[in-house]
Amino acid sequence: MTMWKTCLLGAVAAVLALGAQVRADDVRIQGTGATFPAPLYAKWIEKYNADHPGVKIDYQAIGSGGGIKAITDKTVQFGASDAPMNAEQEKAAAGIVHLPTVGGPEVLIYNVPGLTNLKLNGEVIAGIYLKQIRNWNNEKIAALNPGVSLPDAPIVVVHRSDGSGTSYIFTDYLSKVSPEWKEKVGKGTSVQWPVGLGGNGNPGVTTTVKNTAGGIGYVEYAYAKTNNLTYATLINKNGKESSPTIENIVAATDATLKEGFPENMKVSITNAGGDASYPICGYTYLLIYDDLSYMKDKNLALQTVQFIAWCETDGQGMAADLNYAKLPKDAQDKVIAKLKTIKFDGETLLK
């Protein structure tokens, strides 16, 4: 009898231990969306998963359009987008909250053999993407690059083919530097491009540019640097050359957001004034609902909010190593305050 009881107690203990392990490992958080911050999000998740073995987070970089759709459909715990949702999108996702994470720049990569020090400004970039500047030795490009040998070769425009926050930031910039672009094309994650070849994601744009003589396209700077891509130096609104550095993103932020981040957290810092400001940069957002009761699992909801809170605080220290600008202090404070209002079954999750 004693042996039987011992075996029984041992079996019960094993079952309880297994149950506890299953519960601990059962927290699976899924996010999806923007490619712009993907290198940093991958590092964040690697670190967080290592420090929180009971929580497993996965992020799929499928583009901002995909992130907006997934969170609207509530098939993920959080979405990610470089483009703030518009009024129509927010109506379809009632209660959605925008939480900026980091700022980052975009660069114009190009494939012109022998050309390594190209300079471009807003007028020329808009002219290229409007199919008005068609050759590399165009007089407007030559004027920005005195003494540089420019080939009499066609420019082949490359753009994103997927719904992309990278495209949103780029077209937001074009809409500010070119009234014609603003009127004819406008800004968005997807637009009717006047000219060009489409590439899916940063890899698609990069491959197309690399394989196309005379190609030019836009990608995130972190991606360009990681892959050793050649990119142009940009001339900003003040007529000054500006590189895609953290300091120049901060300069663009300071020049644009003199009153700090607005309450809805949606900002645009493209084509900012100031001598240092980098002209094509923006903030990227995590998207989450203000009521997570739809998840049907309070612990899942809590772990999701705690992960995002970590990204917005401790995780910010990892941004600079991957060439992203961390959030200004006032923005961090506003994000954490917003996270503390998120509820599950009427109760706030983050204390």
C-alpha positions in Angstrom: 0.0 0.0 0.0 2.8 2.4 0.9 4.6 1.7 -2.3 1.4 2.2 -4.2 0.7 5.5 -2.6 4.3 6.6 -3.2 3.9 5.8 -6.9 0.6 7.5 -7.1 1.9 10.6 -5.4 4.9 10.6 -7.7 2.6 10.3 -10.8 0.4 13.1 -9.5 3.4 15.3 -8.9 4.7 14.6 -12.4 1.4 15.4 -14.0 1.2 18.7 -12.0 4.7 19.6 -13.0 4.0 18.8 -16.6 0.8 20.9 -16.4 2.8 23.8 -14.9 5.3 23.5 -17.7 2.6 23.5 -20.4 1.0 26.6 -18.9 4.3 28.4 -18.7 5.2 27.5 -22.3 1.7 28.1 -23.6 2.1 31.9 -23.8 2.6 32.6 -27.5 2.6 36.2 -28.7 2.4 36.8 -32.4 3.1 40.1 -34.1 3.4 41.1 -37.7 3.9 44.0 -40.0 6.5 46.6 -40.8 9.9 45.7 -42.3 11.4 49.1 -41.4 12.1 48.1 -37.7 12.5 44.4 -38.3 16.2 44.2 -37.5 15.7 45.8 -34.1 12.5 43.9 -33.4 14.4 40.6 -34.0 17.0 41.6 -31.5 14.4 42.7 -29.0 12.5 39.4 -29.3 15.7 37.4 -29.0 16.6 39.1 -25.8 13.1 39.0 -24.3 12.6 35.4 -25.1 15.9 34.5 -23.5 15.1 36.5 -20.3 11.4 35.2 -20.2 11.5 31.5 -21.1 7.8 31.1 -20.4 7.0 33.6 -23.1 7.6 33.0 -26.8 7.3 35.9 -29.2 7.3 35.7 -33.0 7.4 38.6 -35.4 6.8 38.3 -39.2 8.0 41.2 -41.2 5.4 41.2 -44.0 5.0 45.0 -44.5 2.9 47.6 -42.8 -0.2 46.9 -44.9 -0.1 43.3 -43.7 0.4 44.4 -40.1 -2.6 46.7 -40.2 -4.8 44.0 -41.8 -3.7 41.4 -39.2 -4.4 43.6 -36.2 -7.7 44.7 -37.7 -8.7 41.1 -38.1 -7.4 40.4 -34.6 -5.4 37.4 -35.8 -2.3 38.6 -34.0 -1.6 40.1 -30.6 0.0 43.2 -32.0 0.5 44.8 -35.5 3.3 47.0 -36.7 3.3 49.8 -39.2 5.5 52.8 -40.2 2.3 54.5 -41.4 -0.2 55.7 -38.9 -3.6 54.2 -39.7 -6.0 56.6 -41.5 -9.6 57.4 -40.4 -11.1 54.6 -42.5 -8.7 52.0 -41.1 -9.2 53.2 -37.6 -13.0 52.9 -38.0 -12.5 49.3 -39.0 -10.3 48.7 -35.9 -12.2 50.6 -33.2 -10.1 51.1 -30.1 -6.7 50.8 -31.8 -3.8 52.5 -30.2 -0.6 53.8 -31.9 2.6 53.3 -29.9 5.8 54.7 -31.5 8.9 52.6 -30.8 11.9 54.1 -32.6 12.8 56.5 -35.4 14.8 55.5 -38.5 16.0 56.8 -41.9 15.6 55.6 -45.4 18.2 55.8 -48.1 18.2 55.8 -51.9 20.3 52.9 -53.2 21.5 52.8 -56.8 23.4 50.8 -59.3 25.6 52.9 -61.5 29.1 51.4 -62.0 31.9 53.7 -60.8 29.5 56.2 -59.1 30.1 56.1 -55.4 29.4 59.6 -54.2 26.1 60.6 -55.6 24.2 63.5 -54.2 20.4 64.0 -54.5 17.8 66.5 -53.3 14.0 66.5 -53.1 13.4 68.1 -56.5 15.5 65.5 -58.3 14.2 62.5 -56.4 10.6 63.6 -57.1 11.5 64.2 -60.8 13.0 60.7 -61.0 9.9 59.1 -59.5 7.6 61.3 -61.7 9.4 60.0 -64.8 10.6 63.6 -65.6 14.3 62.9 -65.0 15.1 59.9 -67.1 18.9 59.8 -67.6 21.7 59.8 -65.1 23.5 62.7 -66.8 20.4 64.9 -66.5 21.4 68.5 -65.9 19.7 68.7 -62.5 21.6 65.7 -61.3 24.9 67.1 -62.8 24.3 70.4 -61.0 24.3 68.6 -57.6 27.3 66.6 -58.5 29.9 68.9 -60.1 33.0 67.2 -61.3 31.4 63.7 -61.2 31.3 61.6 -64.3 27.6 60.7 -64.9 26.8 58.2 -67.6 24.3 58.9 -70.4 22.3 55.9 -69.3 18.6 55.5 -68.4 17.4 55.6 -64.8 15.4 52.6 -63.8 13.0 53.3 -60.9 12.3 50.6 -58.3 9.7 50.8 -55.6 7.9 48.5 -53.2 5.2 46.3 -54.6 3.7 45.4 -51.2 1.7 47.6 -48.8 4.7 49.2 -47.1 5.2 51.8 -44.3 8.6 52.4 -46.0 6.7 53.6 -49.0 4.5 55.7 -46.8 7.5 57.6 -45.3 9.0 57.9 -48.8 5.8 59.2 -50.4 5.1 61.5 -47.4 8.5 63.0 -48.2 7.8 63.3 -51.9 4.4 65.0 -51.1 6.2 67.7 -49.1 9.0 68.4 -51.6 6.8 68.2 -54.8 3.4 69.8 -55.1 2.9 67.9 -58.4 3.6 64.6 -56.6 1.2 65.5 -53.8 -1.6 66.3 -56.3 -1.0 63.4 -58.7 0.1 60.6 -56.5 0.0 61.5 -52.8 1.2 59.5 -49.9 0.3 56.0 -48.7 1.5 52.5 -48.0 0.4 51.7 -51.6 0.2 54.3 -54.4 -0.2 54.4 -58.1 3.4 54.7 -59.1 3.9 56.8 -62.3 6.9 54.7 -63.3 9.1 51.8 -62.1 9.5 48.2 -61.2 8.1 46.7 -58.1 10.0 44.7 -55.5 8.5 42.9 -52.5 10.1 44.1 -49.3 13.6 45.5 -48.8 15.0 42.3 -50.3 12.9 42.6 -53.4 13.8 46.2 -54.0 17.5 45.5 -53.4 17.6 42.5 -55.7 16.0 44.5 -58.5 18.3 47.4 -58.1 21.4 45.2 -57.9 20.3 43.3 -61.0 19.3 46.3 -63.1 21.9 48.7 -64.5 20.9 52.2 -63.7 18.5 51.1 -61.0 17.5 53.3 -58.0 15.2 52.4 -55.1 14.5 53.2 -51.5 15.2 50.9 -48.5 15.6 51.3 -44.7 19.1 52.4 -43.8 19.6 49.5 -41.3 19.0 47.1 -44.2 21.3 49.0 -46.5 24.1 49.1 -44.0 23.8 45.4 -43.1 24.0 44.5 -46.7 26.7 47.0 -47.7 24.6 48.8 -50.2 25.7 52.0 -52.0 23.4 54.9 -51.2 23.1 58.6 -52.1 23.9 61.5 -49.8 20.8 63.6 -49.5 20.5 67.4 -49.4 17.9 68.6 -46.9 15.4 71.3 -46.8 18.0 73.9 -45.7 20.2 72.9 -48.7 22.7 71.1 -46.5 24.1 67.6 -47.0 22.8 65.2 -44.4 23.7 61.6 -43.6 21.3 59.0 -42.1 22.7 59.2 -38.6 20.9 59.0 -35.3 21.9 62.5 -34.5 20.3 63.8 -37.7 17.1 61.9 -37.0 17.0 63.5 -33.6 17.6 66.9 -35.3 14.6 66.2 -37.6 12.5 65.3 -34.6 13.5 68.3 -32.6 12.9 70.6 -35.6 9.4 69.2 -36.3 8.0 68.3 -32.8 8.8 71.4 -30.9 5.8 70.7 -28.6 6.7 67.0 -28.2 4.6 64.1 -29.4 0.9 64.7 -29.8 -1.5 62.7 -27.6 -2.5 60.4 -30.6 1.3 59.8 -31.1 1.1 60.1 -34.9 3.9 62.2 -36.3 5.7 63.0 -39.5 9.3 64.3 -39.5 10.1 64.1 -43.2 11.7 67.1 -44.9 12.3 68.8 -41.6 14.0 72.2 -41.3 17.4 72.7 -39.7 20.9 72.3 -41.1 21.5 68.8 -39.7 18.1 67.2 -40.2 18.0 64.0 -42.4 15.1 64.5 -44.8 13.7 61.0 -45.2 13.0 59.5 -41.8 10.1 58.6 -39.6 8.8 56.8 -36.6 7.4 53.3 -36.6 4.5 52.1 -34.5 3.2 49.1 -32.7 -0.6 48.7 -33.0 -2.6 47.2 -30.1 -6.2 47.5 -28.9 -7.2 49.5 -25.8 -9.3 46.5 -24.7 -7.7 43.0 -25.0 -10.7 41.0 -23.8 -11.0 39.6 -27.3 -7.9 37.5 -26.6 -9.9 35.4 -24.1 -6.8 34.9 -22.0 -5.8 37.4 -19.4 -2.3 36.1 -19.1 -1.7 36.3 -22.8 -3.0 39.9 -22.7 -0.8 40.8 -19.7 2.3 39.3 -21.3 1.7 41.2 -24.5 1.4 44.5 -22.7 4.5 43.7 -20.6 6.6 42.9 -23.6 5.6 46.1 -25.3 6.4 48.1 -22.1 9.8 46.5 -22.1 10.4 47.5 -25.7 9.5 51.0 -24.9 11.8 51.2 -21.9 14.7 48.7 -21.4 14.7 47.8 -25.1 15.4 51.4 -26.2 19.0 50.9 -25.2 19.5 48.5 -28.0 18.3 50.9 -30.7 21.5 52.8 -31.4 23.5 49.7 -32.2 21.2 49.1 -35.2 21.1 52.8 -36.3 17.7 53.6 -34.9 16.9 56.6 -32.8 15.3 55.8 -29.5 12.1 57.6 -28.4 12.4 61.0 -26.8 11.7 60.9 -23.0 8.4 62.7 -23.4 7.3 60.1 -25.9 8.3 57.2 -23.7 6.3 58.7 -20.8 3.3 59.1 -23.0 3.5 55.5 -24.4 3.8 54.0 -20.9 0.9 56.1 -19.7 -1.2 54.8 -22.6 -0.2 51.2 -21.9 -1.4 51.6 -18.3 -4.9 52.3 -19.7 -5.2 49.1 -21.7 -7.7 46.7 -20.2 -8.9 43.2 -20.0 -12.5 42.5 -18.8 -12.6 46.0 -17.4 -9.4 45.9 -15.4 -6.1 47.6 -16.4 -3.3 45.2 -17.0 -0.1 47.2 -16.4 0.2 48.6 -12.9 
